[in-house]
Protein backbone atom coordinates (compact mmCIF):
# COMPACT_ATOMS: atom_id res chain seq x y z
CA UNK A 1 0.00 0.00 0.00
CA UNK A 2 1.60 3.31 -1.10
CA UNK A 3 1.87 6.42 1.04
CA UNK A 4 -0.97 8.23 -0.75
CA UNK A 5 -3.45 5.41 -0.10
CA UNK A 6 -2.38 5.19 3.55
CA UNK A 7 -2.93 8.93 3.96
CA UNK A 8 -6.41 8.75 2.40
CA UNK A 9 -7.33 5.78 4.59
CA UNK A 10 -6.21 7.59 7.73
CA UNK A 11 -8.24 10.66 6.75
CA UNK A 12 -11.35 8.53 6.23
CA UNK A 13 -10.84 6.80 9.57
CA UNK A 14 -10.45 10.18 11.23
CA UNK A 15 -13.71 11.46 9.75
CA UNK A 16 -15.57 8.31 10.80
CA UNK A 17 -14.17 8.56 14.34
CA UNK A 18 -15.12 12.25 14.53
CA UNK A 19 -18.73 11.61 13.50
CA UNK A 20 -19.00 8.61 15.79
CA UNK A 21 -17.86 10.69 18.76
CA UNK A 22 -20.08 13.61 17.69
CA UNK A 23 -23.19 11.45 17.40
CA UNK A 24 -22.48 9.78 20.75
CA UNK A 25 -22.47 13.15 22.51
CA UNK A 26 -24.80 15.36 20.44
CA UNK A 27 -27.83 14.65 22.64
CA UNK A 28 -26.07 15.43 25.92
CA UNK A 29 -27.15 18.57 27.78
CA UNK A 30 -25.24 20.85 30.14
CA UNK A 31 -25.97 19.20 33.49
CA UNK A 32 -25.92 22.33 35.67
CA UNK A 33 -28.16 24.29 33.32
CA UNK A 34 -30.69 21.46 32.98
CA UNK A 35 -30.74 20.82 36.73
CA UNK A 36 -31.31 24.50 37.48
CA UNK A 37 -34.17 24.70 34.98
CA UNK A 38 -35.89 21.59 36.37
CA UNK A 39 -35.42 22.24 40.08
CA UNK A 40 -39.16 22.85 40.60
CA UNK A 41 -40.35 19.86 38.54
CA UNK A 42 -42.13 16.92 40.21
CA UNK A 43 -39.41 14.79 41.76
CA UNK A 44 -38.70 11.59 43.70
CA UNK A 45 -35.66 10.67 45.76
CA UNK A 46 -32.88 12.94 47.06
CA UNK A 47 -29.60 11.68 45.64
CA UNK A 48 -26.68 13.65 44.19
CA UNK A 49 -27.25 12.00 40.81
CA UNK A 50 -30.05 13.81 38.96
CA UNK A 51 -32.11 11.80 36.47
CA UNK A 52 -34.46 13.81 34.26
CA UNK A 53 -37.10 12.17 32.09
CA UNK A 54 -38.72 13.99 29.17
CA UNK A 55 -41.97 12.23 28.40
CA UNK A 56 -45.57 12.48 27.18
CA UNK A 57 -48.61 10.86 28.82
CA UNK A 58 -50.01 10.30 25.31
CA UNK A 59 -46.87 8.48 24.06
CA UNK A 60 -47.06 4.63 23.91
CA UNK A 61 -43.32 4.13 24.40
CA UNK A 62 -43.37 6.47 27.39
CA UNK A 63 -46.05 4.19 28.83
CA UNK A 64 -43.82 1.16 28.28
CA UNK A 65 -41.00 2.90 30.15
CA UNK A 66 -43.36 3.79 32.99
CA UNK A 67 -44.62 0.22 33.35
CA UNK A 68 -41.47 -1.81 32.62
CA UNK A 69 -38.44 0.31 33.56
CA UNK A 70 -39.53 2.90 36.11
CA UNK A 71 -40.59 0.40 38.86
CA UNK A 72 -37.14 -1.26 38.73
CA UNK A 73 -35.49 2.14 38.75
CA UNK A 74 -37.53 3.18 41.77
CA UNK A 75 -36.74 0.01 43.68
CA UNK A 76 -32.99 0.04 43.03
CA UNK A 77 -32.14 3.75 43.06
CA UNK A 78 -34.98 6.18 43.89
CA UNK A 79 -36.52 4.80 47.09
CA UNK A 80 -33.10 4.48 48.75
CA UNK A 81 -32.15 8.05 47.71
CA UNK A 82 -29.23 7.09 45.48
CA UNK A 83 -30.68 9.34 42.77
CA UNK A 84 -33.19 12.14 42.36
CA UNK A 85 -35.72 11.60 39.56
CA UNK A 86 -37.44 14.54 37.85
CA UNK A 87 -40.18 14.59 35.21
CA UNK A 88 -40.71 17.05 32.34
CA UNK A 89 -43.72 16.99 30.00
CA UNK A 90 -43.33 17.09 26.22
CA UNK A 91 -46.50 17.93 24.28
CA UNK A 92 -46.10 15.91 21.11
CA UNK A 93 -49.71 14.83 20.62
CA UNK A 94 -51.53 18.14 20.66
CA UNK A 95 -54.50 18.78 22.92
CA UNK A 96 -54.43 15.40 24.65
CA UNK A 97 -50.79 15.76 25.63
CA UNK A 98 -51.55 19.24 26.91
CA UNK A 99 -54.53 17.94 28.92
CA UNK A 100 -52.39 15.33 30.64
CA UNK A 101 -49.58 17.75 31.43
CA UNK A 102 -51.97 20.47 32.64
CA UNK A 103 -53.86 18.05 34.88
CA UNK A 104 -50.65 16.64 36.36
CA UNK A 105 -49.34 20.13 37.13
CA UNK A 106 -52.70 21.06 38.66
CA UNK A 107 -52.44 18.09 41.03
CA UNK A 108 -48.85 19.00 41.86
CA UNK A 109 -49.82 22.60 42.65
CA UNK A 110 -52.71 21.67 44.96
CA UNK A 111 -51.59 18.34 46.44
CA UNK A 112 -47.95 17.54 45.56
CA UNK A 113 -47.98 14.41 47.74
CA UNK A 114 -50.59 12.97 45.35
CA UNK A 115 -48.75 13.87 42.15
CA UNK A 116 -47.03 10.54 41.51
CA UNK A 117 -50.20 8.56 42.10
CA UNK A 118 -51.97 10.72 39.52
CA UNK A 119 -48.97 10.40 37.18
CA UNK A 120 -49.20 6.60 37.39
CA UNK A 121 -52.98 6.63 36.93
CA UNK A 122 -52.60 8.61 33.71
CA UNK A 123 -50.14 6.12 32.25
CA UNK A 124 -52.24 3.17 33.45
CA UNK A 125 -55.17 4.65 31.53
CA UNK A 126 -53.40 4.23 28.19
CA UNK A 127 -55.17 1.77 25.84
CA UNK A 128 -53.51 -1.65 25.58
CA UNK A 129 -52.75 -1.28 21.88
CA UNK A 130 -49.76 0.98 21.12
CA UNK A 131 -51.53 2.24 17.99
CA UNK A 132 -54.61 3.15 20.00
CA UNK A 133 -52.53 5.11 22.52
CA UNK A 134 -51.30 7.52 19.87
CA UNK A 135 -54.14 7.43 17.34
CA UNK A 136 -57.39 7.32 19.33
CA UNK A 137 -58.87 9.95 21.64
CA UNK A 138 -58.75 8.70 25.23
CA UNK A 139 -57.09 11.44 27.30
CA UNK A 140 -60.28 13.44 27.81
CA UNK A 141 -61.75 15.87 30.32
CA UNK A 142 -63.94 13.04 31.63
CA UNK A 143 -60.87 10.88 32.27
CA UNK A 144 -59.13 13.71 34.14
CA UNK A 145 -62.17 14.16 36.37
CA UNK A 146 -62.45 10.41 36.96
CA UNK A 147 -58.77 10.08 37.95
CA UNK A 148 -58.90 13.18 40.15
CA UNK A 149 -61.82 11.66 42.03
CA UNK A 150 -59.71 8.56 42.73
CA UNK A 151 -57.16 10.58 44.71
CA UNK A 152 -57.29 10.58 48.51
CA UNK A 153 -58.20 14.26 48.76
CA UNK A 154 -60.97 16.43 50.14
CA UNK A 155 -63.73 17.61 47.82
CA UNK A 156 -62.35 21.12 48.11
CA UNK A 157 -58.91 20.01 46.89
CA UNK A 158 -60.42 18.08 43.99
CA UNK A 159 -62.45 21.11 42.97
CA UNK A 160 -59.33 23.31 43.08
CA UNK A 161 -57.42 20.82 40.92
CA UNK A 162 -60.17 20.68 38.30
CA UNK A 163 -60.52 24.47 38.29
CA UNK A 164 -56.77 24.85 37.71
CA UNK A 165 -56.86 22.18 35.03
CA UNK A 166 -59.73 23.84 33.17
CA UNK A 167 -58.07 27.28 33.16
CA UNK A 168 -56.13 27.32 29.88
CA UNK A 169 -54.35 30.52 30.94
CA UNK A 170 -53.72 29.53 34.56
CA UNK A 171 -50.58 28.37 36.34
CA UNK A 172 -50.95 24.68 35.44
CA UNK A 173 -51.29 25.54 31.74
CA UNK A 174 -48.29 27.87 31.93
CA UNK A 175 -46.15 25.16 33.52
CA UNK A 176 -47.22 22.59 30.91
CA UNK A 177 -46.21 24.93 28.10
CA UNK A 178 -42.97 25.85 29.87
CA UNK A 179 -42.09 22.15 30.06
CA UNK A 180 -42.52 21.79 26.32
CA UNK A 181 -40.46 24.92 25.63
CA UNK A 182 -37.68 23.55 27.85
CA UNK A 183 -37.65 20.32 25.84
CA UNK A 184 -37.41 22.27 22.58
CA UNK A 185 -34.74 24.63 23.87
CA UNK A 186 -32.71 21.69 25.20
CA UNK A 187 -32.86 19.90 21.84
CA UNK A 188 -34.56 16.81 23.22
CA UNK A 189 -34.77 14.60 20.10
CA UNK A 190 -37.55 12.20 21.10
CA UNK A 191 -39.64 10.82 23.95
CA UNK A 192 -39.15 9.11 26.21
CA UNK A 193 -35.70 10.59 26.81
CA UNK A 194 -33.63 10.12 29.94
CA UNK A 195 -30.68 12.24 31.07
CA UNK A 196 -28.37 11.28 33.92
CA UNK A 197 -26.45 14.36 35.07
CA UNK A 198 -27.00 15.77 31.58
CA UNK A 199 -25.82 12.66 29.74
CA UNK A 200 -28.37 11.05 27.43
CA UNK A 201 -29.13 7.36 27.92
CA UNK A 202 -29.08 5.77 24.48
CA UNK A 203 -31.32 2.77 25.08
CA UNK A 204 -33.60 3.79 27.93
CA UNK A 205 -36.19 1.11 27.11
CA UNK A 206 -33.60 -1.49 28.14
CA UNK A 207 -33.28 -1.56 31.93
CA UNK A 208 -29.76 -3.03 31.87
CA UNK A 209 -28.51 -0.05 29.86
CA UNK A 210 -30.20 2.40 32.24
CA UNK A 211 -28.76 0.57 35.26
CA UNK A 212 -25.23 0.61 33.80
CA UNK A 213 -25.48 4.35 33.07
CA UNK A 214 -26.63 5.10 36.63
CA UNK A 215 -23.90 2.97 38.20
CA UNK A 216 -21.28 4.73 36.07
CA UNK A 217 -22.58 8.09 37.33
CA UNK A 218 -22.57 6.88 40.94
CA UNK A 219 -18.95 5.79 40.63
C-alpha positions as CSV (number, residue, x, y, z in Angstrom):
1,X,0.0,0.0,0.0
2,X,1.6,3.3,-1.1
3,X,1.9,6.4,1.0
4,X,-1.0,8.2,-0.7
5,X,-3.5,5.4,-0.1
6,X,-2.4,5.2,3.5
7,X,-2.9,8.9,4.0
8,X,-6.4,8.8,2.4
9,X,-7.3,5.8,4.6
10,X,-6.2,7.6,7.7
11,X,-8.2,10.7,6.8
12,X,-11.4,8.5,6.2
13,X,-10.8,6.8,9.6
14,X,-10.4,10.2,11.2
15,X,-13.7,11.5,9.7
16,X,-15.6,8.3,10.8
17,X,-14.2,8.6,14.3
18,X,-15.1,12.3,14.5
19,X,-18.7,11.6,13.5
20,X,-19.0,8.6,15.8
21,X,-17.9,10.7,18.8
22,X,-20.1,13.6,17.7
23,X,-23.2,11.5,17.4
24,X,-22.5,9.8,20.7
25,X,-22.5,13.1,22.5
26,X,-24.8,15.4,20.4
27,X,-27.8,14.7,22.6
28,X,-26.1,15.4,25.9
29,X,-27.2,18.6,27.8
30,X,-25.2,20.9,30.1
31,X,-26.0,19.2,33.5
32,X,-25.9,22.3,35.7
33,X,-28.2,24.3,33.3
34,X,-30.7,21.5,33.0
35,X,-30.7,20.8,36.7
36,X,-31.3,24.5,37.5
37,X,-34.2,24.7,35.0
38,X,-35.9,21.6,36.4
39,X,-35.4,22.2,40.1
40,X,-39.2,22.8,40.6
41,X,-40.3,19.9,38.5
42,X,-42.1,16.9,40.2
43,X,-39.4,14.8,41.8
44,X,-38.7,11.6,43.7
45,X,-35.7,10.7,45.8
46,X,-32.9,12.9,47.1
47,X,-29.6,11.7,45.6
48,X,-26.7,13.6,44.2
49,X,-27.2,12.0,40.8
50,X,-30.1,13.8,39.0
51,X,-32.1,11.8,36.5
52,X,-34.5,13.8,34.3
53,X,-37.1,12.2,32.1
54,X,-38.7,14.0,29.2
55,X,-42.0,12.2,28.4
56,X,-45.6,12.5,27.2
57,X,-48.6,10.9,28.8
58,X,-50.0,10.3,25.3
59,X,-46.9,8.5,24.1
60,X,-47.1,4.6,23.9
61,X,-43.3,4.1,24.4
62,X,-43.4,6.5,27.4
63,X,-46.1,4.2,28.8
64,X,-43.8,1.2,28.3
65,X,-41.0,2.9,30.2
66,X,-43.4,3.8,33.0
67,X,-44.6,0.2,33.3
68,X,-41.5,-1.8,32.6
69,X,-38.4,0.3,33.6
70,X,-39.5,2.9,36.1
71,X,-40.6,0.4,38.9
72,X,-37.1,-1.3,38.7
73,X,-35.5,2.1,38.7
74,X,-37.5,3.2,41.8
75,X,-36.7,0.0,43.7
76,X,-33.0,0.0,43.0
77,X,-32.1,3.8,43.1
78,X,-35.0,6.2,43.9
79,X,-36.5,4.8,47.1
80,X,-33.1,4.5,48.7
81,X,-32.1,8.0,47.7
82,X,-29.2,7.1,45.5
83,X,-30.7,9.3,42.8
84,X,-33.2,12.1,42.4
85,X,-35.7,11.6,39.6
86,X,-37.4,14.5,37.9
87,X,-40.2,14.6,35.2
88,X,-40.7,17.1,32.3
89,X,-43.7,17.0,30.0
90,X,-43.3,17.1,26.2
91,X,-46.5,17.9,24.3
92,X,-46.1,15.9,21.1
93,X,-49.7,14.8,20.6
94,X,-51.5,18.1,20.7
95,X,-54.5,18.8,22.9
96,X,-54.4,15.4,24.7
97,X,-50.8,15.8,25.6
98,X,-51.6,19.2,26.9
99,X,-54.5,17.9,28.9
100,X,-52.4,15.3,30.6
101,X,-49.6,17.8,31.4
102,X,-52.0,20.5,32.6
103,X,-53.9,18.0,34.9
104,X,-50.7,16.6,36.4
105,X,-49.3,20.1,37.1
106,X,-52.7,21.1,38.7
107,X,-52.4,18.1,41.0
108,X,-48.9,19.0,41.9
109,X,-49.8,22.6,42.6
110,X,-52.7,21.7,45.0
111,X,-51.6,18.3,46.4
112,X,-47.9,17.5,45.6
113,X,-48.0,14.4,47.7
114,X,-50.6,13.0,45.3
115,X,-48.8,13.9,42.1
116,X,-47.0,10.5,41.5
117,X,-50.2,8.6,42.1
118,X,-52.0,10.7,39.5
119,X,-49.0,10.4,37.2
120,X,-49.2,6.6,37.4
121,X,-53.0,6.6,36.9
122,X,-52.6,8.6,33.7
123,X,-50.1,6.1,32.2
124,X,-52.2,3.2,33.5
125,X,-55.2,4.6,31.5
126,X,-53.4,4.2,28.2
127,X,-55.2,1.8,25.8
128,X,-53.5,-1.6,25.6
129,X,-52.7,-1.3,21.9
130,X,-49.8,1.0,21.1
131,X,-51.5,2.2,18.0
132,X,-54.6,3.2,20.0
133,X,-52.5,5.1,22.5
134,X,-51.3,7.5,19.9
135,X,-54.1,7.4,17.3
136,X,-57.4,7.3,19.3
137,X,-58.9,10.0,21.6
138,X,-58.8,8.7,25.2
139,X,-57.1,11.4,27.3
140,X,-60.3,13.4,27.8
141,X,-61.7,15.9,30.3
142,X,-63.9,13.0,31.6
143,X,-60.9,10.9,32.3
144,X,-59.1,13.7,34.1
145,X,-62.2,14.2,36.4
146,X,-62.4,10.4,37.0
147,X,-58.8,10.1,37.9
148,X,-58.9,13.2,40.1
149,X,-61.8,11.7,42.0
150,X,-59.7,8.6,42.7
151,X,-57.2,10.6,44.7
152,X,-57.3,10.6,48.5
153,X,-58.2,14.3,48.8
154,X,-61.0,16.4,50.1
155,X,-63.7,17.6,47.8
156,X,-62.4,21.1,48.1
157,X,-58.9,20.0,46.9
158,X,-60.4,18.1,44.0
159,X,-62.5,21.1,43.0
160,X,-59.3,23.3,43.1
161,X,-57.4,20.8,40.9
162,X,-60.2,20.7,38.3
163,X,-60.5,24.5,38.3
164,X,-56.8,24.9,37.7
165,X,-56.9,22.2,35.0
166,X,-59.7,23.8,33.2
167,X,-58.1,27.3,33.2
168,X,-56.1,27.3,29.9
169,X,-54.3,30.5,30.9
170,X,-53.7,29.5,34.6
171,X,-50.6,28.4,36.3
172,X,-51.0,24.7,35.4
173,X,-51.3,25.5,31.7
174,X,-48.3,27.9,31.9
175,X,-46.2,25.2,33.5
176,X,-47.2,22.6,30.9
177,X,-46.2,24.9,28.1
178,X,-43.0,25.9,29.9
179,X,-42.1,22.2,30.1
180,X,-42.5,21.8,26.3
181,X,-40.5,24.9,25.6
182,X,-37.7,23.6,27.8
183,X,-37.6,20.3,25.8
184,X,-37.4,22.3,22.6
185,X,-34.7,24.6,23.9
186,X,-32.7,21.7,25.2
187,X,-32.9,19.9,21.8
188,X,-34.6,16.8,23.2
189,X,-34.8,14.6,20.1
190,X,-37.6,12.2,21.1
191,X,-39.6,10.8,23.9
192,X,-39.2,9.1,26.2
193,X,-35.7,10.6,26.8
194,X,-33.6,10.1,29.9
195,X,-30.7,12.2,31.1
196,X,-28.4,11.3,33.9
197,X,-26.5,14.4,35.1
198,X,-27.0,15.8,31.6
199,X,-25.8,12.7,29.7
200,X,-28.4,11.1,27.4
201,X,-29.1,7.4,27.9
202,X,-29.1,5.8,24.5
203,X,-31.3,2.8,25.1
204,X,-33.6,3.8,27.9
205,X,-36.2,1.1,27.1
206,X,-33.6,-1.5,28.1
207,X,-33.3,-1.6,31.9
208,X,-29.8,-3.0,31.9
209,X,-28.5,0.0,29.9
210,X,-30.2,2.4,32.2
211,X,-28.8,0.6,35.3
212,X,-25.2,0.6,33.8
213,X,-25.5,4.4,33.1
214,X,-26.6,5.1,36.6
215,X,-23.9,3.0,38.2
216,X,-21.3,4.7,36.1
217,X,-22.6,8.1,37.3
218,X,-22.6,6.9,40.9
219,X,-19.0,5.8,40.6
